[in-house]
Structure formats: C-alpha cells, structure tokens
C-alpha cells in the first residue's frame, strides 16, 4: 500500500518528452493495468490502441491539433507512444469506464517510471470521417467513441511539483 500511495501522490501530467521510444515491457505493464480497470457491471467495453508507428502518431497529431484550432502544434507534447482509449457506446457507463481505464494507465506509467498525460479531443477525432476510417482499419465499428489519449514517454526534465491539496474536500458523516 505504501508504494501505491507514493505513486498516486507523485504522479503528474508530463508535458515534455524525450524522443526515445518506451520499452515493450513498460508498455505491456501499462496496458495490463488498463485492462484491469473497473467497468460497469464488469462489461469491459474499453479498447486500447497503442500507437508507436510515427505515421499513425502524426495522423492523430494532425487530427487533434486541427480540432484544437492550432494545426501546427503537437497536442501530445512529443510523447513517442500514444494509447488511444476507446469505449463501446452501447454500454451506458462507457465514458466512466474509459475514464477509469485512463486513470489506471497514467498511474501504471508512474509506477514503471514513465511520464503520462491525458490528452482530450478523442471524442471529436473519432466522430470525424477520418476517425471512423481509423476505427474501421483497427477492426472496430462506429459504435466506439474516443474517451482520451494517454501520452506516454520518458519525461524531458523534472516533473512538476505537486500542488497543495485544497482543504475541505473530505466530509465524514
């Protein structure tokens, strides 16, 4: 429990990554943690697409940056691996299930010594025609929605310091 709490307390969103690709063992451990996230009624509607191919990563970058309104930026902060978290919209808890999976991915990244960051706009990406073509290419139907992207890599520099926790957020009755 001590190590788990330490990882939870020290995890921060990383917004600058080294170009070096993460090791397969690290990615496998992170994806395994994602698979074990809780889901509504144990239905496991979440799918993970681990993107390390530079061409696909660039395609996702362009799609995300376009939605963001800044086509020249890298919304993934240079992270060499992007895990796209998708969930089957046929489940009423698909957003919550995907969010829990994202949390597991980020906490597992901390545990194996990697940086991570939740990147938004996946919903809009996979509602687009280009996004629907990617879903088809990956063997998924249009009933999958983007929940988020988990940027993964080795942090370039120090992780940001933790902010003080706001008081008054625990109520016991």
WORAWO-V223599 format. One record per backbone hydrogen bond with DSSP energy under -0.5 kcal/mol. CO is the residue of the C=O (numbers start at 1). NH is the residue of the N-H. E is the energy in kcal/mol with one decimal. If there is no record, write none. Layout:
# WORAWO-V223599
CO_NH_E + CO_NH_E
This chain:
# WORAWO-V223599
1_5_-2.7 + 2_6_-1.9 + 3_7_-2.6 + 4_8_-2.5 + 5_9_-2.4 + 6_10_-1.9 + 7_11_-1.5 + 12_116_-0.6 + 16_156_-2.7 + 20_154_-0.5 + 23_27_-2.1 + 24_28_-2.8 + 25_29_-2.0 + 26_30_-2.1 + 27_31_-2.8 + 28_32_-2.3 + 29_33_-1.8 + 30_34_-1.8 + 31_35_-2.2 + 32_36_-1.2 + 34_37_-1.5 + 39_42_-2.5 + 40_43_-1.9 + 45_88_-1.8 + 47_86_-2.7 + 48_50_-0.6 + 49_51_-0.7 + 49_84_-2.9 + 50_52_-0.6 + 51_82_-2.3 + 53_57_-2.7 + 54_58_-2.2 + 55_59_-1.9 + 56_60_-2.5 + 57_61_-2.5 + 58_62_-2.6 + 59_63_-2.3 + 60_64_-2.8 + 61_65_-3.0 + 62_66_-2.1 + 63_67_-1.9 + 64_68_-2.2 + 65_69_-1.1 + 65_70_-2.3 + 66_69_-0.5 + 70_73_-2.0 + 73_75_-0.7 + 74_77_-2.0 + 76_79_-2.2 + 77_17_-1.2 + 81_152_-2.9 + 82_51_-3.3 + 82_84_-0.7 + 83_85_-0.5 + 83_150_-2.9 + 84_49_-2.4 + 84_86_-0.6 + 85_147_-3.2 + 85_148_-1.4 + 86_47_-3.0 + 87_145_-2.6 + 88_91_-1.7 + 91_94_-1.6 + 93_97_-3.1 + 94_98_-2.3 + 95_99_-2.2 + 96_100_-2.5 + 97_101_-2.0 + 98_102_-2.3 + 99_103_-2.2 + 100_104_-2.2 + 101_105_-2.4 + 102_106_-2.5 + 103_107_-2.5 + 104_108_-2.5 + 105_109_-2.2 + 106_110_-1.8 + 107_111_-1.9 + 108_112_-1.8 + 109_114_-3.2 + 110_113_-1.3 + 115_153_-1.7 + 116_14_-2.6 + 117_119_-0.6 + 117_151_-2.6 + 119_149_-2.1 + 121_125_-2.1 + 122_126_-2.3 + 123_127_-0.6 + 124_127_-0.6 + 124_128_-0.9 + 125_128_-0.8 + 125_131_-0.6 + 128_132_-2.5 + 129_133_-1.9 + 130_134_-1.8 + 131_135_-2.4 + 132_136_-2.1 + 133_137_-2.5 + 134_138_-2.4 + 135_140_-3.3 + 136_139_-1.6 + 141_144_-1.3 + 143_89_-3.3 + 145_87_-2.1 + 148_85_-3.0 + 149_119_-3.0 + 149_151_-0.7 + 150_83_-2.3 + 151_117_-1.2 + 152_81_-1.7 + 153_115_-3.4 + 154_18_-2.8 + 155_157_-1.0 + 169_171_-0.5
